[in-house]
Amino acid sequence: MSVIAQVHTLVPRHAHSVPAPQVVHADAAKLRVAGISKRYGDSFALRESNLDIQTGEFVTLLGPSGSGKTTLLMMIAGLVTPTAGDIWIDGRAATRQQPYERDVGMMFQSYALFPHMTVGENIAFPLKMKGASKESIRKAVNEVLEQIKLPSLRNRFPGELSGGQQQRVALARSIVHRPSVVLMDEPLAALDKSLRTHMQLEIRQLQQALGITVLYVTHDQEEAMTMSDRICLMNEARIEQVAAPAELYFSPRSVFAAGFLGESNTLEGVIESIEGETALVRHADTVLRGRLMNDACVGARCRLMVRPEALTVSDGPWVALGNVIDAHVTSQVIGGALARTVMRARTGVEVVATRLTARSGARPQGDVRVSFAEEDSLVFGEAS
């Protein structure tokens, strides 16, 4: 199905047939998927998954290619049929509804604007399909053009617009009929970095101002962290963890989550003992302490992971933060706002520390000691 055809299937239609009776879910989230899955033969595009989104939330589906995020979005839109499970929108069963019956707005990566229609006509299209009056369409289009700051471009055609302007028009078309949920499939992927950063903030501000419920797909970690109330992290056709950005970053529940979102140093070892929620890990001839993040037992092999910004590096007098390892500096790299110190630990593992870039100041050289706090150290043990 082409992107333009998908737009046709998603917009509300002025139907004359008697609507099917609606089943209403008593405990109504704005959007709920329960036990949803998609299988092609013996392969799963999405394993059984559950997700609730509340009114006004901005939730992002984040994960690598093939993780199932777009499959989940398309099933909610009605463009892919689930193998099993249920979808509820505003408390009403939507699993068997046609796309245009689901009251969702959709914003595609390619924008999918009609080239033969003006900006105003593109934005008005969902309302016309819904059977709205000319006056209500005119007022709604004028209002949303003001919201996206493009009132003077109403009579231009998409080919006369910049990429950023086309993106705004596509956004306006997806929200003009005030759908229950707006679905966004990597809408900023085609923009350059500067414009992309600007549009992230603009979409977020508009979403908050209008109280729109948004389900957003991206593989960009920074974009997800910037825009989301919660992130639904996906991996290998399943949901890995759903949490607020800060919780997902500082308290990931798996090695994948800790490694995918941001950067982590990994030290392998064996759990020597457990004290409450703290694990003592033997890494070579050093014992390190960290927060135990799963149900591993004493004697299990494990990975201790710590963020680069949590490391303190010193080649002179220093104050230990709890855990200490010896290392040797191999390179110093300034990458804009952050400076990276790359080291080789005495155990042979590469370790990276980051700090804010300063115009002047001494940088550790040669042999150094690296320290980090217990609360910044995450321990993931192998299952027994």
C-alpha positions in Angstrom: 0.0 0.0 0.0 1.4 3.4 -0.9 1.8 6.2 1.6 -0.9 8.3 -0.1 -3.2 5.3 0.0 -2.5 4.9 3.7 -3.5 8.6 4.3 -6.8 7.8 2.6 -7.5 4.8 4.8 -6.6 6.7 8.0 -8.7 9.9 7.7 -12.3 9.9 9.1 -15.0 9.2 6.5 -18.5 10.4 6.3 -20.3 7.1 6.5 -24.0 6.5 5.9 -24.1 2.9 7.1 -25.2 2.0 10.6 -22.0 1.8 12.8 -21.2 -1.5 14.5 -21.9 -1.6 18.3 -18.9 -0.5 20.4 -17.6 -2.5 23.3 -16.4 -0.1 26.0 -13.5 -1.0 28.4 -14.4 0.0 31.9 -10.8 1.0 33.0 -10.2 3.3 30.0 -6.7 4.5 29.1 -6.6 6.8 26.1 -4.9 3.9 24.2 -4.4 0.4 25.4 -2.9 -2.6 23.6 -3.3 -6.0 25.4 -1.6 -9.2 24.4 -1.0 -7.8 20.9 1.3 -9.8 18.6 2.1 -10.2 14.9 3.5 -13.3 13.3 4.5 -14.1 9.7 4.7 -17.9 9.5 7.2 -18.9 12.2 8.7 -15.5 12.6 7.5 -12.9 15.1 7.4 -9.2 14.0 6.0 -8.5 17.5 5.8 -10.9 20.4 2.9 -10.6 22.9 3.0 -7.0 24.2 1.0 -4.7 26.6 1.0 -1.0 26.7 -1.2 1.7 28.2 -1.0 5.4 27.2 -2.9 8.1 29.2 -4.6 11.2 27.9 -2.1 13.9 26.9 1.0 11.6 27.1 3.8 11.7 24.7 5.1 8.1 24.5 7.9 7.1 22.2 8.6 3.6 20.7 12.4 3.4 20.7 14.6 0.6 19.4 16.9 -0.7 16.7 15.7 -1.7 13.3 13.6 -4.9 13.4 12.6 -4.4 17.1 8.9 -4.3 16.3 8.2 -0.6 16.9 6.8 0.2 13.5 4.8 -3.0 13.4 3.1 -2.0 16.7 2.4 1.5 15.4 0.8 0.1 12.2 -1.4 -2.3 14.1 -2.7 0.5 16.2 -3.3 2.5 13.0 -5.2 -0.4 11.5 -2.8 -0.8 8.6 -1.5 -4.2 9.9 -3.8 -6.9 11.3 -2.7 -8.4 14.6 -2.2 -12.2 14.9 -3.6 -12.0 18.5 -4.5 -9.4 21.1 -6.7 -6.4 21.5 -6.5 -2.6 20.9 -8.6 -0.1 22.8 -8.9 3.6 21.9 -10.9 5.8 24.3 -12.1 2.7 26.0 -13.6 1.3 22.8 -12.6 -1.9 21.1 -10.7 -0.9 17.9 -9.0 -4.2 17.0 -11.5 -5.0 14.2 -12.3 -1.4 13.2 -11.2 -0.1 9.8 -8.4 2.5 10.0 -10.8 5.5 9.3 -13.0 4.3 12.1 -10.3 4.6 14.8 -10.1 8.3 15.3 -6.3 8.5 14.9 -4.1 11.0 13.1 -1.0 9.7 11.3 2.2 11.5 10.4 4.5 9.6 8.1 8.2 10.0 7.6 7.7 11.0 4.0 5.0 13.6 5.0 2.6 12.1 2.3 1.3 15.5 1.2 -0.9 15.7 -1.9 1.2 17.5 -4.5 -1.8 18.8 -6.4 -3.4 20.4 -3.3 -2.5 23.6 -1.6 -1.3 23.8 2.0 -4.8 24.7 3.1 -6.4 21.9 1.0 -4.0 19.4 2.4 -4.8 20.4 5.9 -8.5 20.5 5.2 -8.6 17.0 3.7 -9.4 15.0 6.9 -12.2 17.4 7.7 -13.7 17.1 4.2 -13.6 13.3 4.4 -15.4 13.6 7.8 -18.2 15.7 6.2 -17.5 18.9 8.1 -19.1 22.2 6.9 -17.1 24.6 4.8 -17.2 27.2 7.6 -16.0 24.8 10.3 -13.2 23.7 7.9 -12.1 27.2 7.2 -12.0 28.1 10.9 -10.1 24.9 11.8 -7.6 25.3 9.0 -6.9 29.0 10.0 -6.5 28.0 13.6 -4.0 25.2 13.0 -2.1 27.3 10.4 -1.6 29.9 13.2 -0.4 27.1 15.6 2.2 25.9 13.2 3.2 29.5 12.3 2.5 29.2 8.5 -0.7 31.3 8.0 0.8 33.1 4.9 1.5 29.8 3.1 -2.1 28.6 2.8 -2.3 28.9 -1.0 1.2 27.4 -1.8 1.7 23.9 -3.1 4.0 21.3 -1.3 6.6 21.6 -4.0 7.0 25.3 -3.1 7.8 24.5 0.5 11.0 23.7 2.4 11.4 20.3 4.1 10.7 21.9 7.5 7.6 23.6 6.2 6.3 20.4 4.6 6.8 18.7 8.0 4.7 21.3 9.7 1.9 21.0 7.2 1.9 17.2 7.6 1.7 17.7 11.4 -1.2 20.2 11.0 -3.1 17.7 8.8 -2.6 15.0 11.4 -4.1 17.1 14.2 -6.7 19.3 12.5 -9.6 17.0 13.2 -8.6 16.6 16.8 -8.1 12.8 16.8 -8.0 10.8 20.0 -4.4 9.7 19.3 -1.8 11.0 16.9 0.7 8.4 15.6 4.0 9.6 14.3 6.4 7.3 12.3 9.9 8.8 12.4 8.6 12.2 11.0 11.9 14.0 11.5 14.2 11.4 9.9 14.6 13.4 6.6 15.6 16.7 8.3 19.1 17.9 8.9 20.3 17.9 12.5 19.8 21.6 13.2 16.2 21.7 11.8 15.5 18.3 13.4 16.4 19.6 16.9 14.3 22.7 16.4 11.3 20.6 15.2 11.6 18.2 18.2 11.0 21.1 20.5 8.3 22.6 18.3 6.3 19.3 18.2 6.7 18.8 21.9 5.5 22.4 22.7 2.5 22.1 20.4 1.6 18.7 21.8 1.7 20.0 25.4 -0.3 23.2 24.5 -3.1 21.2 22.8 -3.0 18.3 25.2 -2.6 15.8 22.3 -1.9 12.1 23.0 1.0 11.1 20.8 2.6 7.7 20.1 5.9 8.4 18.3 8.4 6.0 16.6 12.1 6.7 16.4 15.5 4.9 16.6 17.2 8.1 17.8 17.9 7.9 21.5 18.5 11.7 22.0 15.2 12.4 20.2 13.3 10.0 22.4 14.9 11.5 25.6 14.1 15.0 24.5 10.5 14.6 23.5 8.9 11.8 25.7 7.0 11.6 28.9 7.7 7.9 28.7 9.8 5.7 26.4 8.8 2.2 25.4 12.1 0.5 24.6 11.8 -2.4 22.2 14.2 -5.2 21.3 13.9 -8.4 19.3 10.2 -8.0 18.6 9.2 -7.4 22.2 8.9 -4.6 24.8 12.1 -4.4 26.9 11.1 -1.6 29.4 8.6 1.2 29.6 9.7 4.1 31.8 10.3 7.9 32.0 13.5 8.9 30.2 15.4 9.6 33.5 14.3 6.2 35.0 15.2 4.4 31.8 18.7 6.0 31.7 19.6 5.7 35.4 17.7 2.5 36.3 17.6 0.2 33.1 16.3 -3.3 33.8 18.6 -5.1 31.3 22.0 -5.1 29.7 20.4 -4.2 26.4 18.6 -1.2 28.0 21.7 0.0 29.7 23.8 -0.3 26.5 21.2 1.0 24.0 20.2 4.2 25.7 23.4 6.3 26.0 26.8 4.9 26.6 28.1 2.5 29.3 31.4 1.0 30.3 31.2 -2.7 31.0 33.3 -4.7 33.4 32.8 -8.5 33.6 33.1 -10.4 36.8 31.5 -12.8 39.3 29.1 -11.9 42.1 31.1 -12.6 45.3 28.3 -11.7 47.7 25.0 -9.8 48.0 24.1 -7.3 50.7 20.5 -6.3 50.3 20.3 -4.6 46.9 24.1 -4.3 46.6 26.3 -6.8 44.8 30.0 -7.2 45.5 31.6 -8.1 42.2 35.1 -9.6 41.7 36.6 -8.1 38.6 40.1 -9.7 38.2 41.8 -9.0 41.6 39.5 -6.0 42.4 36.2 -6.1 44.3 33.6 -3.5 43.1 30.2 -2.6 44.5 27.0 -1.9 42.6 23.2 -2.0 42.5 22.0 -5.4 41.7 19.4 -5.0 38.9 18.1 -8.5 38.6 17.6 -11.8 40.5 21.1 -13.2 40.0 22.7 -15.2 42.8 26.1 -15.5 44.4 28.6 -17.1 42.1 26.9 -16.0 38.9 28.8 -14.3 36.2 27.8 -10.7 35.7 28.4 -7.4 34.1 28.9 -4.2 36.0 28.0 -1.2 33.9 28.7 2.5 34.6 28.1 5.6 32.6 31.1 7.6 31.3 30.0 10.8 33.0 29.9 9.0 36.4 33.7 8.3 36.3 36.3 10.5 38.0 39.8 10.3 36.6 42.9 11.5 38.3 46.7 11.2 37.8 47.5 13.0 41.1 45.9 13.4 44.5 42.3 12.1 44.4 39.3 11.3 46.4 37.8 7.8 45.8 34.1 7.5 45.2 33.9 3.9 46.4 35.0 1.8 43.4 38.5 2.2 42.1 40.4 0.7 39.1 43.8 1.5 37.7 44.1 2.5 34.0 46.3 4.2 31.4 45.1 7.1 29.2 45.3 6.2 25.5 43.6 9.2 24.0 41.8 12.5 24.7 39.0 13.6 22.3 37.0 16.8 22.3 33.6 16.1 20.7 31.9 19.5 21.1 30.3 20.0 24.5 31.9 16.9 25.9 35.5 15.8 26.2 36.2 12.0 26.2 39.1 10.4 28.0 39.8 6.9 26.6 41.7 4.5 28.9 42.9 1.0 29.0 42.2 -0.6 32.4 44.9 -2.8 34.0 42.6 -5.7 33.3 42.7 -4.9 29.6 39.2 -3.5 29.3 38.7 -0.1 27.5 37.1 2.5 29.7 35.7 5.9 28.6 35.1 8.9 30.9 33.3 12.1 29.7 33.2 15.6 31.2 32.2 19.1 30.0 34.7 20.6 27.6 36.8 23.4 29.1 39.0 25.9 27.2 41.8 25.3 29.7 42.6 23.0 32.6 44.8 20.0 33.1 43.8 16.7 31.5 44.8 13.4 33.1 47.7 11.7 31.3 49.6 8.4 31.6 48.7 6.2 34.5 45.5 7.2 36.3 43.1 5.9 38.9 39.4 5.8 37.9 36.8 6.0 40.7 33.0 5.8 40.6 30.2 5.6 43.1 28.3 2.4 44.1 24.9 4.0 43.2 26.2 4.7 39.7 27.2 1.1 39.2 24.6 -1.3 37.7 25.1 -5.1 38.1 23.4 -7.5 35.8 23.9 -11.1 36.7 23.4 -14.1 34.4 20.5 -16.3 35.3 21.4 -19.3 37.4 
